[in-house]
């Protein structure tokens, strides 16, 4: 499994069609805020709207194991990590 440390200033190579759970993207948790619910939205190239992806967390990081559906469309997509605290 490829493990990629997310950097907001760099593109992330997720993989290619047919790969399933071959890449894990690691996002550091936001240290300036207390714990809340982390959510990740992804938008593939050509998609009209983003969709939620499953993430897991530990004390320091948020993990996204990229599925076949996440890299099933060729091209550059986007993702956004969100932290919800008390529904905000």
C-alpha positions in Angstrom: 0.0 0.0 0.0 1.3 3.5 -0.9 1.1 5.9 2.0 1.0 9.6 1.1 1.3 12.4 3.6 -1.1 15.1 2.5 0.3 18.6 1.8 -2.1 21.3 0.8 0.5 22.7 -1.5 1.1 19.6 -3.5 -1.0 17.3 -5.7 -1.8 13.8 -4.5 -1.5 10.9 -6.9 -4.4 8.6 -5.9 -3.8 5.8 -8.3 -5.4 4.5 -11.5 -8.6 2.6 -12.5 -8.7 -0.9 -11.1 -6.7 -0.2 -8.0 -8.7 -0.6 -4.9 -7.3 0.3 -1.5 -3.8 0.6 -2.9 -3.3 4.1 -1.5 -3.7 5.6 2.0 -3.7 9.4 2.3 -2.8 10.7 5.7 -4.0 14.1 6.8 -2.7 15.6 10.1 -5.5 16.7 12.4 -6.1 20.4 12.9 -4.1 21.2 16.1 -5.8 24.6 16.8 -9.2 23.1 17.4 -10.6 20.6 19.9 -11.7 17.2 18.7 -14.8 17.1 16.5 -16.0 15.0 13.6 -13.7 14.9 10.6 -15.3 14.6 7.1 -13.7 14.3 3.7 -15.3 15.3 0.5 -13.9 14.2 -2.8 -14.8 15.3 -6.4 -13.6 13.4 -9.4 -12.8 15.1 -12.7 -16.0 15.9 -14.4 -18.3 15.3 -11.4 -20.9 17.9 -10.8 -20.7 17.7 -7.0 -18.4 16.3 -4.3 -19.3 13.1 -2.4 -18.3 12.0 1.1 -15.6 9.4 1.5 -15.0 7.1 4.5 -12.2 8.2 6.8 -10.8 6.9 10.0 -8.9 8.8 12.7 -6.5 8.3 15.5 -5.0 10.7 18.0 -3.0 12.7 15.4 -4.2 11.9 11.9 -7.1 11.3 9.5 -6.8 8.5 7.1 -8.4 8.0 3.7 -8.0 4.6 2.0 -8.7 5.3 -1.6 -11.3 3.0 -3.2 -11.7 1.9 -6.8 -14.6 4.4 -7.1 -12.4 7.3 -6.0 -9.9 6.8 -8.8 -12.3 5.4 -11.4 -12.3 8.6 -13.5 -9.2 9.8 -15.2 -8.0 13.3 -14.5 -7.5 15.8 -11.7 -10.0 15.9 -8.9 -10.3 17.7 -5.6 -10.8 16.9 -1.9 -11.6 18.9 1.1 -11.1 17.9 4.7 -13.7 19.3 7.1 -13.9 19.4 10.9 -17.4 19.7 12.4 -17.6 20.9 16.0 -21.1 21.1 17.5 -22.6 20.9 14.0 -20.6 23.9 12.8 
